[in-house]
């Protein structure tokens, strides 16, 4: 009787142990149950993850934040050791932390359904549990959650399934994959907090591509320019990419680089692989010294093929990283230390690249591309060339242009100083996990300062803002900075993120996104009868000014016809002019100096 009672206790106390080896049929995903035609809504998706978490101690469900419509953005943490469910434990585990993101464009949702099956096969049926031996996996199955719930059959005109899918942008109509630097959205601020805490060793972003027609189910993109630190670049080029390409060939899913055609529409002229700005996900993580892989399944392939293709590529990414975990971890940590040292030894002469140009002349590699032939006709509807793809395949080597060089660089300062009143800028620094300190007393400092000329704004909005362009002049000044001014040191691992946000010539600098638009506004004006008198006083015995005025009248007809601008010409050159207009309030300190600093 005692033995029987003990057996009953074991049955009820440890059901997970008794039934830990589940069959796949017990945990079919909604995608599988629909005969591979549909993707589940958010509620159904999370019910499936909760079902798995109830029977597997390797799955931990949490949230990274709340969307504008009030939904919790789910994060699925997967590890064989519950201590890894905390970022500190994961970082100390010796395992590679991999962040896999899906649904940033919620209509492109292949990654979510692939993720659901992969988590099951690792944690429930345990067919792929070996993938967790050396990794901690973070899954964002639906990043753009509000967009995901804008479900419909007609959200992706170019895409072949699923039957219904979400929308590209957030409920605020912002494309999250343009928001990584300016961080306007609550979703992105939550993501940045997650990233800064966990600092994943590798990042994957799952998409579906538009564009040309071809045979490849999967294409990819990965920044391997000199912006990616040398230790990480070596690991990517010498180990990771060759291994991934080889394994996907074996799986019958040969990869192609993301299809950016050298010349519009004619793929025979080759593909290009340039460097995009860090507003994009896989470019942003490069500023963080981490490798990032963009997966783009092909829109015209059926949904089943795309999801299983994504599944296979994700499996091989994890498998490849697991085979070389120590080298990847060493590479990113070495890169972090080298970045700190670069900032510590900076003296205004060390340059880092901001933008890149692509060589599309004669120098190029070649890739074996599997496409479809096409014909070109003139369209009487569009009055343009109409590309019509056929079912006839072609397979041939085509040019692949990958050689880039820095198009613009900037010298690395020791510090940036930000006046404390620019709170919106400090909020963005906080979102990116950037550390700063404050001056504890008023201090005179020699600094480099930028002045803007020829500012111009986009006429149409882009991602909720009107980005701007300008020309820059730099000068050295001596200025008194108020107590409480914010000092941002560059001897930190994320120094390139700081430069990307605060250096005006960077492609996604905050000033370009409109964070400083107020400095371009004239706030004091002179009455015309006052300026008439001032102009005559200034011209008296001032031949250089008269020459400048006369030359502008001759060279600028719009100026010559505008009485206000003619008078404002003299106001701008007078002692009454606002000396802060068009002046960047953030300055650079290039020499290491003793500053009165505190928290």
C-alpha positions in Angstrom: 0.0 0.0 0.0 2.8 2.4 0.9 4.5 1.7 -2.5 1.2 2.3 -4.3 0.7 5.6 -2.5 4.2 6.7 -3.5 3.5 5.9 -7.1 0.3 8.0 -7.1 2.3 10.9 -5.6 4.9 10.7 -8.3 2.2 10.6 -11.1 0.5 13.8 -9.9 3.6 15.7 -8.6 5.8 15.2 -11.7 3.5 15.0 -14.8 6.1 17.0 -16.9 8.7 14.3 -16.3 6.3 11.5 -17.3 5.2 13.2 -20.5 8.3 15.1 -21.4 8.6 13.3 -24.8 5.7 14.6 -26.7 4.8 13.8 -30.3 4.7 16.5 -33.0 1.0 15.7 -33.6 0.2 16.7 -30.0 1.6 20.2 -30.8 0.8 21.0 -34.4 0.9 24.8 -35.0 -2.1 26.6 -36.4 0.0 27.0 -39.6 0.4 23.2 -39.9 -3.2 22.5 -39.0 -4.4 24.8 -41.8 -2.5 22.8 -44.4 0.2 25.5 -44.4 -2.2 28.2 -45.7 -2.7 30.5 -42.7 -0.9 32.3 -39.9 -2.5 32.7 -36.5 -3.7 35.9 -34.9 -1.9 37.2 -31.7 -4.2 35.5 -29.3 -3.9 32.1 -31.0 -0.1 32.5 -31.3 0.3 33.2 -27.6 -2.1 30.3 -26.6 0.3 28.0 -28.5 3.4 29.3 -26.8 1.7 29.1 -23.3 0.7 25.6 -24.1 4.3 24.7 -24.8 5.6 26.6 -21.7 3.3 24.6 -19.5 5.0 21.4 -20.4 8.6 22.6 -20.9 10.8 24.2 -18.3 13.1 25.4 -21.2 10.5 28.0 -22.3 10.0 31.4 -20.5 7.4 33.9 -21.7 7.7 37.6 -20.9 7.1 40.9 -22.5 9.4 43.7 -23.6 6.9 46.5 -23.5 3.4 47.8 -24.6 2.3 48.9 -28.0 0.4 52.2 -28.6 -2.9 50.1 -28.7 -2.1 48.5 -25.3 -0.8 45.1 -26.3 2.1 43.4 -24.6 4.9 42.6 -27.0 5.9 39.0 -26.3 9.5 37.8 -25.9 10.1 34.0 -25.8 13.3 33.0 -24.0 14.5 29.5 -24.7 17.3 27.7 -22.8 18.0 24.4 -21.1 19.0 26.3 -17.9 16.5 28.6 -16.2 19.4 30.8 -15.0 19.6 32.0 -18.6 16.2 33.5 -18.4 17.9 36.5 -16.9 20.2 38.5 -19.1 23.0 38.5 -16.5 22.8 34.8 -16.2 22.8 34.4 -19.9 25.8 36.6 -20.4 27.8 34.7 -17.7 26.8 31.3 -19.2 29.4 31.1 -21.9 26.7 30.4 -24.4 25.9 32.5 -27.5 22.9 34.8 -27.1 20.9 34.9 -30.4 18.0 37.3 -30.9 15.6 36.2 -33.7 13.0 38.8 -34.7 9.9 38.3 -36.8 7.0 40.5 -37.9 8.7 43.9 -37.8 6.7 44.2 -41.0 3.8 42.3 -39.8 2.5 41.3 -43.2 5.8 39.5 -43.7 5.2 36.9 -41.0 7.0 33.8 -42.2 9.5 34.0 -39.3 6.7 33.7 -36.7 5.4 30.4 -37.9 8.9 29.0 -38.4 9.7 30.1 -34.9 6.7 28.3 -33.4 7.7 25.0 -35.0 11.4 25.4 -34.1 10.7 26.1 -30.5 8.4 23.0 -30.4 11.1 20.8 -32.1 13.7 21.9 -29.6 11.7 22.0 -26.4 8.7 19.7 -26.8 9.5 16.8 -29.2 13.3 17.5 -28.6 14.2 16.5 -32.1 16.4 19.6 -32.2 17.2 20.0 -28.5 21.0 19.9 -29.4 20.6 23.4 -30.7 20.2 24.6 -27.1 23.5 23.1 -25.9 25.5 26.2 -26.5 22.9 28.9 -27.1 20.4 31.1 -25.4 17.6 32.0 -27.8 15.5 35.1 -27.7 12.5 35.1 -30.0 10.4 38.2 -30.8 7.7 36.3 -32.8 5.7 39.5 -33.5 7.6 42.8 -33.1 5.0 45.0 -34.8 2.1 43.7 -32.8 -0.5 46.4 -33.6 0.3 46.1 -37.3 0.0 42.3 -37.0 -3.6 42.6 -35.7 -4.6 44.8 -38.7 -5.4 41.5 -40.3 -6.6 41.2 -43.9 -6.5 39.3 -47.2 -5.3 42.3 -49.2 -2.4 43.7 -47.1 0.4 42.5 -49.4 -0.4 42.9 -53.1 2.8 41.2 -54.2 2.8 38.3 -51.7 1.6 34.7 -52.2 0.0 33.9 -48.8 -0.8 33.4 -46.1 -4.5 33.8 -46.6 -4.6 36.7 -44.2 -1.8 38.7 -42.7 -1.0 41.9 -40.8 0.1 45.3 -42.0 3.5 46.7 -42.7 3.5 49.6 -40.3 2.5 50.2 -36.7 -0.8 51.6 -35.5 0.9 55.1 -35.6 1.8 54.4 -39.3 5.5 54.2 -38.6 7.8 51.7 -40.2 9.7 50.2 -37.3 12.6 49.2 -39.7 13.3 52.9 -40.2 13.2 53.8 -36.5 16.3 52.2 -34.9 18.2 55.4 -34.5 15.5 58.1 -33.9 13.5 55.7 -31.7 10.2 57.6 -32.0 7.9 54.6 -31.3 7.3 52.9 -27.9 7.9 49.6 -29.7 11.4 50.6 -30.6 12.2 52.1 -27.2 11.2 48.7 -25.7 13.4 46.9 -28.3 16.4 49.1 -27.5 16.0 48.4 -23.8 15.9 44.7 -24.5 19.0 44.9 -26.7 21.1 47.0 -24.3 20.3 44.7 -21.4 21.0 41.4 -23.2 23.6 42.5 -25.8 23.0 39.5 -28.1 26.0 38.0 -29.9 24.0 37.6 -33.1 20.8 39.1 -34.5 18.4 37.7 -37.2 15.6 39.7 -38.7 13.0 37.7 -40.8 11.3 39.4 -43.7 9.6 38.7 -47.1 11.0 40.6 -50.1 9.3 42.3 -52.9 11.2 42.8 -56.2 12.2 40.6 -59.2 11.1 37.0 -59.8 13.6 34.2 -59.4 13.9 30.6 -58.3 15.5 31.2 -54.9 13.2 30.8 -51.9 15.6 32.7 -49.7 17.8 35.7 -50.0 19.9 37.3 -47.3 21.9 40.5 -46.5 24.7 41.0 -44.1 26.9 44.1 -43.5 30.6 43.0 -43.8 32.0 46.5 -44.5 34.8 48.0 -42.4 32.1 49.4 -40.1 31.8 45.9 -38.7 34.9 45.5 -36.4 37.7 43.4 -37.8 37.4 40.5 -35.3 33.7 40.1 -36.1 34.1 40.7 -39.8 36.7 37.9 -39.9 34.4 35.5 -38.1 31.5 36.3 -40.5 33.6 36.1 -43.7 35.8 33.2 -42.9 33.4 31.0 -40.9 29.8 31.9 -40.7 28.8 32.8 -44.3 30.7 30.0 -46.0 29.1 27.5 -43.5 25.6 28.8 -44.0 25.8 28.8 -47.7 27.2 25.3 -47.7 24.5 23.9 -45.4 21.7 25.6 -47.3 23.0 24.1 -50.5 22.9 20.7 -48.9 19.3 21.3 -47.8 18.3 22.1 -51.4 17.7 25.8 -50.6 20.6 27.6 -52.1 20.9 31.2 -50.9 21.2 34.3 -53.0 22.3 37.7 -51.8 19.4 40.1 -51.4 18.3 41.1 -54.9 19.4 44.7 -55.5 19.9 45.0 -59.2 22.8 47.1 -60.5 20.6 48.5 -63.2 16.8 48.8 -62.9 15.0 45.6 -63.9 17.8 43.8 -65.8 19.2 41.2 -63.5 21.8 40.0 -66.0 23.8 43.1 -65.3 24.4 41.9 -61.7 23.5 42.5 -58.1 24.8 45.0 -55.6 25.5 44.9 -51.9 26.1 48.3 -50.5 25.9 49.6 -46.9 22.5 51.0 -45.7 22.1 53.6 -42.9 21.7 52.4 -39.3 17.9 53.2 -39.3 17.6 49.6 -40.5 17.8 46.7 -38.0 20.8 44.7 -39.3 22.7 47.9 -39.9 22.0 49.2 -36.4 23.5 46.2 -34.7 26.8 46.7 -36.6 27.1 50.0 -34.7 26.8 47.8 -31.6 29.8 45.7 -32.8 27.4 42.7 -33.5 26.7 40.8 -36.7 23.2 40.8 -38.1 21.6 38.7 -40.8 18.6 39.8 -42.8 16.4 37.0 -44.1 14.2 37.8 -47.1 12.0 35.0 -48.4 10.7 35.4 -51.9 7.1 36.8 -52.0 6.0 34.8 -55.0 6.8 31.4 -53.4 3.9 29.7 -51.6 3.6 30.2 -47.9 4.6 26.6 -47.0 7.8 26.8 -48.9 8.7 30.2 -47.4 8.0 29.2 -43.8 9.9 25.9 -44.1 12.7 27.7 -45.8 12.9 30.2 -43.0 12.8 27.3 -40.5 15.8 25.6 -42.2 17.8 28.7 -42.4 17.2 29.5 -38.7 18.1 26.0 -37.7 21.4 26.2 -39.6 22.2 29.7 -38.2 21.9 28.3 -34.7 23.7 25.1 -35.6 26.6 27.1 -37.2 26.9 29.4 -34.3 26.8 26.5 -31.9 29.8 25.0 -33.7 31.8 28.1 -33.1 30.4 29.8 -30.1 33.6 30.6 -28.3 35.0 32.3 -31.4 31.9 34.5 -31.9 31.8 35.5 -28.3 35.5 36.3 -28.3 35.1 38.4 -31.5 32.3 40.6 -30.2 33.9 41.1 -26.9 37.3 42.0 -28.5 35.4 44.4 -30.7 33.8 46.0 -27.7 37.2 46.5 -26.0 38.8 47.9 -29.1 36.0 50.4 -29.4 36.5 51.5 -25.8 40.2 51.9 -26.4 39.6 53.8 -29.6 37.5 56.3 -27.7 40.0 56.5 -24.8 42.9 57.3 -27.1 41.0 59.6 -29.5 42.6 62.9 -30.1 40.7 64.3 -33.0 42.7 62.4 -35.6 41.2 58.9 -35.6 38.5 58.6 -38.3 35.5 56.4 -38.3 33.3 55.9 -41.4 29.8 57.3 -41.6 28.6 56.5 -45.1 29.9 54.3 -47.8 30.0 54.3 -51.6 29.8 51.2 -53.7 32.1 50.4 -56.6 30.0 49.5 -59.5 32.7 49.8 -62.2 34.7 46.8 -63.5 35.8 45.3 -60.1 33.3 42.7 -58.9 32.8 39.2 -57.7 30.3 36.8 -59.3 27.6 34.6 -58.0 25.7 31.7 -59.4 22.1 33.0 -59.7 19.0 31.0 -60.4 16.4 33.2 -62.1 13.7 33.3 -64.6 14.0 34.7 -68.1 11.9 37.8 -68.9 10.9 39.9 -71.8 10.5 43.7 -72.0 7.7 45.5 -73.7 6.5 49.1 -73.9 3.4 49.6 -71.8 0.7 51.9 -73.2 -0.7 52.1 -69.6 2.4 53.2 -67.7 4.2 54.5 -70.8 7.2 52.7 -69.4 9.0 49.4 -69.9 6.8 46.4 -68.8 8.8 43.5 -67.4 7.1 40.1 -67.9 8.7 37.1 -66.2 8.4 33.7 -67.8 8.4 30.2 -66.3 11.7 29.4 -68.1 14.5 29.2 -65.6 18.0 30.3 -66.2 21.1 29.5 -64.1 24.3 31.5 -64.7 27.0 33.4 -63.0 26.2 37.1 -62.8 28.3 40.0 -61.5 28.1 40.8 -57.8 29.3 44.2 -56.7 30.3 44.2 -53.1 33.4 46.5 -52.8 32.6 49.5 -50.7 34.7 52.3 -49.4 34.0 55.1 -46.9 32.3 58.0 -48.6 32.4 60.2 -45.5 34.3 59.9 -42.3 34.5 61.9 -39.0 37.2 62.2 -36.4 36.3 60.7 -33.0 36.1 63.2 -30.2 36.7 62.5 -26.5 33.3 63.8 -25.5 30.2 65.5 -26.7 28.6 68.1 -24.5 24.8 68.6 -24.7 23.0 71.5 -23.0 20.7 70.0 -20.5 17.6 71.6 -21.9 17.6 69.3 -25.0 15.6 66.7 -23.1 14.2 65.0 -26.2 17.8 64.2 -27.3 18.7 62.9 -23.8 15.6 60.7 -23.9 16.9 59.0 -27.1 20.3 58.5 -25.6 18.6 56.9 -22.6 16.6 54.6 -25.0 19.9 53.5 -26.6 21.5 52.7 -23.2 24.1 55.5 -23.6 25.8 56.6 -20.4 26.5 60.2 -19.7 27.5 62.4 -16.7 26.9 66.1 -15.8 29.1 69.1 -15.2 28.9 69.9 -11.5 29.8 73.6 -12.0 30.0 76.2 -14.6 33.1 75.6 -16.7 35.0 77.3 -19.6 36.0 74.7 -22.2 37.6 74.9 -25.6 35.4 72.9 -28.0 34.6 72.3 -31.7 31.3 73.7 -32.9 29.3 73.3 -36.1 27.3 76.0 -37.9 24.7 74.9 -40.5 24.3 76.6 -43.8 21.7 76.0 -46.6 19.3 74.0 -44.5 16.6 72.2 -46.5 13.7 70.0 -45.3 11.8 67.3 -47.2 8.6 68.7 -48.5 6.8 65.4 -47.8 6.9 63.6 -44.5 9.0 60.5 -44.1 8.4 58.2 -41.1 6.5 60.9 -39.3 9.1 63.6 -39.7 10.5 65.9 -42.3 14.2 65.0 -42.6 16.6 67.7 -43.5 19.9 68.3 -45.3 22.5 71.0 -44.9 26.1 72.0 -45.2 28.4 72.3 -42.3 31.1 74.7 -41.1 33.3 73.7 -38.1 35.2 76.1 -35.8 37.0 76.0 -32.5 35.5 78.1 -29.8 36.0 78.8 -26.1 32.6 78.7 -24.3 31.3 78.7 -20.8 29.1 75.6 -20.2 26.5 75.7 -17.4 26.4 73.4 -14.5 24.3 70.4 -15.4 25.4 70.3 -19.0 25.6 66.7 -20.2 28.9 65.2 -21.0 28.9 62.0 -23.2 32.2 60.1 -23.1 33.3 58.1 -26.2 35.5 55.5 -24.4 32.5 53.1 -24.3 31.6 50.0 -26.3 28.7 51.7 -28.1 30.7 54.8 -29.2 29.7 54.3 -32.8 26.0 54.6 -31.8 26.8 57.9 -30.1 28.5 59.2 -33.2 25.7 58.1 -35.4 23.2 60.0 -33.2 25.1 63.2 -32.4 27.5 63.8 -35.4 25.5 66.0 -37.8 27.0 64.5 -41.0 26.0 60.9 -39.9 23.1 59.6 -42.1 20.7 59.2 -39.2 21.9 61.9 -36.9 19.1 63.3 -34.7 19.5 66.7 -36.3 18.6 65.3 -39.7 15.4 63.8 -38.2 14.3 67.2 -36.9 15.2 67.0 -33.2 16.9 70.5 -33.5 14.5 72.2 -36.0 14.0 75.1 -33.5 17.5 76.3 -33.9 16.8 77.2 -37.6 14.0 79.6 -36.7 14.5 83.3 -36.6 12.8 84.7 -33.5 13.6 88.4 -33.5 12.9 90.7 -36.5 13.7 94.3 -37.4 11.1 96.7 -38.7 11.8 97.8 -42.3 12.2 101.5 -41.5 14.7 100.5 -38.7 16.7 98.2 -41.0 16.7 100.8 -43.8 18.6 103.1 -41.5 20.8 100.3 -40.1 21.8 99.2 -43.7 23.0 102.7 -44.6 25.0 103.0 -41.4 26.6 99.7 -42.1 27.5 100.5 -45.7 29.1 103.8 -44.8 32.9 103.4 -45.2 32.5 99.6 -45.6 33.5 98.7 -49.1 33.8 94.9 -48.5 30.2 94.8 -47.3 29.0 96.9 -50.3 30.9 94.6 -52.6 29.3 91.5 -51.1 25.8 93.1 -51.3 26.2 94.2 -54.9 27.5 90.7 -55.9 24.6 89.0 -54.3 22.2 91.3 -56.1 23.8 90.3 -59.4 24.1 86.6 -58.8 20.8 85.9 -57.0 17.7 87.2 -58.9 15.3 86.0 -56.2 17.2 87.9 -53.6 17.3 91.0 -55.7 13.5 91.0 -56.1 12.8 90.3 -52.4 12.9 93.6 -50.3 12.6 91.7 -47.0 15.7 89.5 -47.8 17.6 92.6 -49.0 17.1 94.3 -45.6 17.6 91.0 -43.7 21.0 90.7 -45.4 22.2 93.6 -43.2 20.4 92.5 -40.1 22.2 89.1 -40.3 25.6 90.9 -40.4 24.8 93.3 -37.6 25.5 93.0 -33.9 21.8 92.5 -33.3 21.6 89.2 -35.0 20.9 86.0 -33.0 24.3 84.4 -32.6 22.7 81.0 -31.7 20.6 80.7 -34.9 21.8 77.8 -37.1 24.4 76.8 -34.5 24.5 73.2 -33.4 24.1 73.3 -29.6 26.1 70.1 -29.2 29.9 70.6 -29.2 32.8 68.2 -29.5 35.8 68.0 -27.1 38.8 66.5 -28.8 41.4 66.7 -26.0 41.3 64.8 -22.8 40.7 67.4 -20.1 39.8 67.4 -16.4 36.1 68.3 -16.0 34.1 68.6 -12.9 31.8 65.7 -13.4 29.1 63.9 -11.4 26.0 61.9 -11.9 
